[in-house]
Amino acid sequence: MIKRRRTIAVKVREVTIGSSAPVVIQSMTKVPTVEIGRCVRQINQLVLAGCRLLRIAVPTRADTAAFAKIVQKVNVPLIADVHFSPARAIEAIEAGAAKIRLNPGNIKKRESILRIIDSAKMHKIAIRVGINEASIRDLKKQDVPLKKRTALMLREMKKYVRLFENRNFTQLVLSAKSSDVIRTIKINRTIAEHFDYPIHLGLTHAGLPEDARIPSAVTLGTLLAEGIGDTIRVSAAGSPVIETEIAKQILIALGLYQRPTVELIVCPMCARAKIDITRLARRVGKALPATDKPLRVAVMGCVVNGPGEAADADLAVCAAKNKGYIYRKGRKFSTVPESKIIPALLKELKRL
């Protein structure tokens, strides 16, 4: 089990962030906020996919007005994403935001920040201080070395957080993002050393979904394996549901996903395989039913690694020529023809 970094616990309505609370998946709506119906539909899709927090951009007064209506139509805490306008932050808080996100690179005036803090305290909501590398003026040159980049981002974070602490505001979540894997890992390790607030993890923009998977998994997986990170978002172009699925896969791989799910383990195949394992695994994956508890199913290609993987799975098949050996909790109990493998697995899944 991964030993999570201990932090201050932050409440975002019914969701607790930090310390022993589960890592929370969040995403962001990608339709115009003023199109309330579309926004609500996308939020509901994301909740079904596994999101427990949703962020919505509110760049204009019309957006915060729409935000107030959206809050009334969904059953998930909503975060207002604020970048340039202190007025939008106040409007979003009054509209029912459970949390707002501020960017220190874009809202700098002390008086404005203090006004936002006081409003958040009055409404008992949380705030994420989210630094983007690209929004810090001194980091827009490409030749700034890693050590200096980290120091500059940490300096910005300390200046901002000090204002909150001087106001006795501790319902804070921190984040520092870059589009670069190594820089994102480095700055988040540094922030974890200097603060005891929860940390939100993500890359600023990882690319198209097929290109976003690996850099997101490397970045978030590295930090989460070190116990760093309390909420995560995978940023990819396209459907936010795909972002959520990638985030879920990262958490499952680390044993950090709490919702019931079936984890499918598949043999990579080699010359020993006598059955098309990829085809079989895809058929098994499509046939797997919904479950009310976490289960691990292994589809293996031969008896070399198969029994070992089967021992670590709730249910497994080790394929041989024209047949499959079915294992339950590591013990072989049945041999079936290839055509009967999937029915046999589904029958045992129901028993489990």
N, C-alpha and C positions, 0 to 999 in steps of 0.2 A: 504493500500500500504506500502511496505517496504521502509524505508528511507535509501537510499544508502549512504555509507561513501563517502565523497568528496575526490577526489584524483587529482593528476596531470593527465592530459590527454596525453596518449601515442598513437602515430599514427603508425600503422603497415600497410603500403600501404593505402588502402581505409578503413581499419577497425580502428575505434577508441576504445581504451580500457580505462576504468576508468570513474569516476564521473557519469554523467547522461547518458552515453552510455549504451546500453543494455549489459547484461552479455553475453559473447561470449563462445560458445562451441568450444572446440578444441579436437583433437585426434592425434594419431600418426600412421604412416604406420607400418605394421607388416610383410612386405616382404623385401627381400634384396634390398637395395637402388640401387645397380648396375643392378638389373633387372628392367630396366626403364619402359617397357611396363606394367608389373604387378603393379609397384608403381603408375603409372599414373592412371590405372584403379581403384585401391583402393582409391586414392585421389578423383576421380570423384564420386565414390560411397559415400564417406564420405561427400562430399559437398551436394549431393542430400539428405543425411540423416539429414543435418542441421549444419555441421561444417563450421565455417567461418575462422578458422586458422588450419593449418596442420603442424605437426612436423615430421621431418625425421632425423634419425640417420646418422651421417657421421663420422664413426670411422677411415676410411682410405682415402688415396688420391684418390683411385678409386671411393669412395663414393662421394667425393666432385665434382669429374669430372662428375659423373652421375647426381648429384644434379643440376649442371648447365644446363643440358639438360632437366631435369624434370621441372625446373622453366619455360622453354619456352613452355611447353606443357599443362599447367594447368592455370586456372583462379582464383586462390585463393592464398593469401599470404602464403609462406612457411617459416617455422622456422627450422633452422639447429640445431640439438641437439649435442652439443660438450661437451666432458667430460675430456679428458686427454691431448689433443694436441692443443696448441695455433696455430700451423700451420694450422690445420683443420678449426679453427675459421676464420682465415684470408682468407683461400681458399673459405669457404662457403660465406663469405661476398662478395667477388669478384665474386662469382658464381651467385649472385642475391638473396641471402636470404633477406627476409623482416625483419627478426629478428633472433637472435641466442640465444641459451640457454647455459649459463656457470654454472658449478658447483664449488663453492668455495672450496669444499672438494677435488677437483681433479686438479684444475689449481690455483697455489698458488704464483708463482713468479711475483713480482711486475712489472718487466720490460715487461713480457709477457702480463699481464693484460692491462697495459697502451698501448701497441702496438695494442691490440684488440680494446680498446676504441677509439683510434685515427682513426683506420680503419672504425669503425662503424660510427663515426662522419662524416668522409669524405663521406661515402656512404649514410648517413642520414637514418640509420636503428635503430631499437630498440634492446635492450638486456634484456633477463630475467636472473636474478641472482637466480638460483634455488638450494637451499640447501636440500640435502637428509640426514636425520638423520643417515642413515647407512654409509654415506661417511665421517662422522666426527670421527676421530680416537678416541677421548675421550669418544664417546658415544657407542662404540662397546661392552662394558661390559653391561650385562643385569641389574646389580644392581644399576645403576646410577639413582637417584631419579628424579621425574618429574621436580621439580623446577630447579635442576642443568642442566638437559637436555635443558630446555627452555632457561636458561641463556647462555649456551654454543652455542646454535644455533643462538641466538640473537647477541652474541659477534662476531661470524663468519660473520653474515650478516652486522653488523655495519662496520667491518674492510673492507669488500669488497666494500660496498656502498660508503665509504669515498673516495676510490680511484676514483670512477666515479665522485663524486661531486667536488673533487679537480681538475678534468679535465673539469668541467662545462658540464657534460653529465647527462641529466635528463630524457632521453627517456628509463626509466627503469621500468620493471615489476619485482616484487619480489615473491618468493614462498618458502615455507618451508614444506617439506613433511615427513611423517613417515608412517609406515604400521599400526600404532596404532591410533585409533579414538580419544581418549582423548588427546594424545600428539599433534596430528595434530591440533585439535581445540585450544589447549592452546597456541601453538607457533604462530598460525596465529592471534589470538587475541592480542598477545604481539607485533607482527610486526605491526599490524594495529595501535597500540598505539604509536609506535615510528617513523613511516614513513608515508609520504603522497603519496607514489607511489601506482599504481594499484597492486593488489594481484591476483596471479593465484592459484587456489585451487585444491587439489587432494590428494588422498592417494597414496603412492608409489606403492603398489600392493595389491589390495583388494581381489584377488582370482579368481576362476571361475565365470562366469557371474551370476549364481544362488546364489553364495555366496557373490558377490561383491555389489549387489543391496542395502542391508540394511546398511552395514557400510558406503558405499558411500553416501547414502541418509541422514544418521544421521550426518556424518561429514560435508558434503557440505551444507545440509539443515540447520544445526545449524548456521553455519557461515553466509550463505547468508541471513537467517532470521534476523541476527544482522546487516545486511548491509555491511558485509565484503565479498569481492570476486568480481572480475571483469572478469576473465576468469576461466573456469572450465574444468577439464578432469577427467572422470571416468576411472580408470585403471583396466582392467579385462582381464584375459586370454581368447584368442579366437578372434573372429571377432571384429575389431574396430567399425564396424557399430553398434554392440550391445552396446558398450561403449557410443556411441552417443545417442542411444535411451534412455538409463538409464539417461544420463545427461539431456536430453530433458524433461523426466518425472519429474525429480527433479525441474527443472525450472518452468514447468507448474504448479506443486503443489504449488509453491510459488508466482504464478502470474508474473513470470519474463521472460517468453518465449514470444517473440514478433512475431514470424512467424505464419501465419494462420494455425490453426489446429482445429480438433474436439476433445474436451475433453469428455470422456465417464465416467459418474458417475454411479456406480452400487451398488444397495442394497446388503448388506452382507448376507441376507436371515435369516429367522427364521421360527418357526412353523406357522406363520401367512400366509406365502407365499403359494399360490395355483397354481403357475406356476413355472417351473424350470427356475429361474431367471438367473442362470449362463449360461445355454444353450441359453436362449433368448439374453442375453447381448453379448455373443460371436457371435451370428448370426447378431445382430445389428452392432457390431464392424466391422465385415467383409463386411457388406453392405454399411457402411458409405462412401460417395464419397469424392473426394478431394474438398477442399474449398479454396476460396480466402479471407476468413476472419475467425477469431476465433469464434467457437461456442461451447456451452456446451449442451450435451445430457445426460439425466438421465433415467436410467432403474430401476424402483423401484418395490418392491414386494407386497406392500399393501398400504392401505390408512392411516396408522399411520404416517410414515415419508414421504411418497410419495408426498403429496401436498406441504410440506415444501421444499423438494428438487426441486420439479417442479417449485416453485416460484423463485428459484435461477438458473434455467436453461433456455436456449433458447427453448428447446424442451424436452418433457418428456413423458414417459409412466408409469402409475401406474397400475400394473397388478392385476386382480382379477380372480376368477375362470372362465376359458374359455374365458376371454375377457380382454381388456385393455382400460384404460381411457387416452386419448391423451391430453397433455397440451402444449400450446404455450405461452411463456412469462408468465408462472404462471397461466394461465387461462384455465380451462377445456373446450374443444370445440368439443370433439368427443368421442364416445364409439364404439370400433370395436371388432369383434371376434378375438380370439387369432391368428388365421391363417392370419389375415389382419394387425397385429400390425406393422410388418416391412414395408410393402408397404405404410401404412399410415404415418409412420415416414419419409420414404424417400420422399414421396410426399411433406410433410411439409418442409423438409430440403431444397428442391429445391426452395420453395417459400422464405425461409429465405435467 
